[in-house]
């Protein structure tokens, strides 16, 4: 599948999605959003892809929304405006619910929707020069569609500050507040991403998909009999699967499970 503003590369079991609008710091417009959504849906149906890395060409990860596109959307009718915003919300949801583990490789700026992309990924690895911001209020806007993922990443208390001030967040601060998992020098960014990929490939793909679903299921829920039942049902279903049986047998027999053996054979 060809894209106008994306590059999709596959290296063994890893898919790299490169935002490719460097002259505009990989800002969103309708086409970028549609292409990202289509790409995520395609990868979600690919059993040969184990990890998805989201990155940006040029000097930035993503500066967020293209302001000309946002201006045009604001001048449209209320129904058209809402339909346009829903496309962005659905794209972010497709990223957040991908069955594969996702890594945001962040360098340069990740502002507005760019910070939303980084937050919607499971793991965020940033270079020291990276900067984040929910910059919407300085444009008279609100970080509406990205808010579920940013709040999930940094919590309500930190969101109360950064949603309202739109302050720039350094990479070190991003790690301190839970947005970035790792911060490294620019020259070591790809190696740090590879280290995390290597760790992810040791896990069972179905188990990882189930673990992602588990986080969504239990997050913010109070401890209750219903939650106990849900988690018991979840592990029972996972444990009954072929992958769990393979993994347990391999461990007890001091062998590598099939998903690791297959990965080694592909290298």
URMOQUI-V343303 format. One record per run of one state. SS is the DSSP state (H for helix, E for strand, C for the rest). FROM is the first residue (numbers start at 1). LEN is the number of residues. Records with the same first field share a line. If there is no record, write none. Layout:
# URMOQUI-V343303
SS->FROM-LEN + FROM-LEN
This chain:
# URMOQUI-V343303
C->1-5 + 12-2 + 20-2 + 25-3 + 29-1 + 45-6 + 57-5 + 63-2 + 66-1 + 76-2 + 97-4 + 107-2 + 112-1 + 121-2 + 128-3 + 134-2 + 140-7 + 166-3 + 177-5 + 185-1 + 201-4 + 219-6 + 240-2 + 253-5 + 267-1
E->6-6 + 14-6 + 28-1 + 51-6 + 62-1 + 65-1 + 101-6 + 109-3 + 123-5 + 131-3 + 169-2 + 182-3
H->22-3 + 30-15 + 67-9 + 78-19 + 113-8 + 136-4 + 147-19 + 171-6 + 186-15 + 205-14 + 225-15 + 242-11 + 258-9
